[in-house]
Amino acid sequence: MNTHERRRLSALRTDRETVLGAAAALRHDAVQAHYAGVLPRPEYAFGMASILELLALRTADLDPDVRAHVVRIAREMTGDGMDRPTVRRTRRR
């Protein structure tokens, strides 16, 4: 396995873990909100989490643009808004 293939597999693994993390966070938040009485029907959140898990399982087969969008949304859901953590961003004033 060459270096390019290792990087590709590592990127796919990272994307998969990001989307699975968003699904887990969505389920957890839905359960917590249901216990608090804020969310009367957590089934909708569970359905969305299931869709995210299906997308995560098929990460390698997704179109690159679709995969990038799904990962971006998953990062926003978990509070990590950075698409590329190696690039440092500063606030404009």
C-alpha positions in Angstrom: 0.0 0.0 0.0 1.5 3.3 -1.0 1.4 6.6 0.8 -1.4 8.1 -1.3 -3.6 5.1 -0.6 -2.8 5.3 3.2 -3.8 9.0 3.2 -7.0 8.3 1.3 -8.0 5.5 3.7 -7.1 7.7 6.7 -9.2 10.5 5.4 -12.1 8.1 4.7 -11.8 6.7 8.3 -11.7 10.2 9.8 -14.8 11.2 7.7 -16.6 8.1 8.8 -15.8 8.7 12.5 -17.0 12.3 12.2 -20.3 11.4 10.8 -20.8 8.5 13.3 -19.9 10.9 16.1 -22.6 13.4 14.9 -25.2 10.5 14.8 -24.3 9.5 18.3 -24.4 13.1 19.6 -27.8 13.6 17.9 -29.2 10.5 19.6 -27.7 11.5 23.0 -29.1 15.1 22.7 -32.5 13.8 21.7 -32.7 11.4 24.7 -31.5 14.1 27.1 -34.1 16.6 25.7 -36.8 14.0 25.9 -36.0 13.3 29.6 -36.1 17.0 30.2 -39.5 17.3 28.6 -38.3 19.6 25.9 -38.6 17.2 23.0 -41.8 15.2 23.0 -41.0 13.0 20.0 -37.3 12.0 19.7 -38.2 9.6 16.9 -37.4 12.2 14.3 -33.9 12.7 15.7 -33.4 8.9 15.8 -34.4 8.7 12.1 -31.9 11.4 11.2 -29.2 9.7 13.2 -29.9 6.4 11.3 -29.6 8.2 8.0 -26.2 9.7 9.2 -25.1 6.2 10.2 -26.0 4.8 6.7 -24.1 7.6 5.0 -21.1 6.9 7.3 -21.1 3.2 6.4 -21.0 4.1 2.7 -18.5 6.9 2.9 -16.1 5.5 0.4 -18.9 5.0 -2.2 -20.3 8.6 -1.9 -19.6 11.2 -4.5 -16.7 13.4 -3.2 -18.9 16.5 -3.2 -21.7 14.7 -1.3 -19.2 13.3 1.1 -17.7 16.7 1.8 -21.1 18.2 2.4 -22.2 15.4 4.8 -18.9 15.7 6.7 -19.3 19.5 6.9 -22.8 19.2 8.2 -21.7 16.5 10.7 -18.9 18.8 12.0 -21.4 21.7 12.4 -23.7 19.4 14.3 -21.0 18.5 16.8 -19.8 22.1 17.1 -16.6 21.6 15.2 -16.9 24.1 12.4 -13.5 23.7 10.9 -13.3 21.9 7.7 -9.5 21.6 7.8 -8.1 21.7 11.3 -4.6 22.3 10.0 -5.6 25.7 8.7 -5.7 28.3 11.5 -8.5 30.8 11.3 -8.7 34.1 12.9 -11.6 36.4 13.7 -12.0 39.4 11.5 -12.7 42.7 13.3 
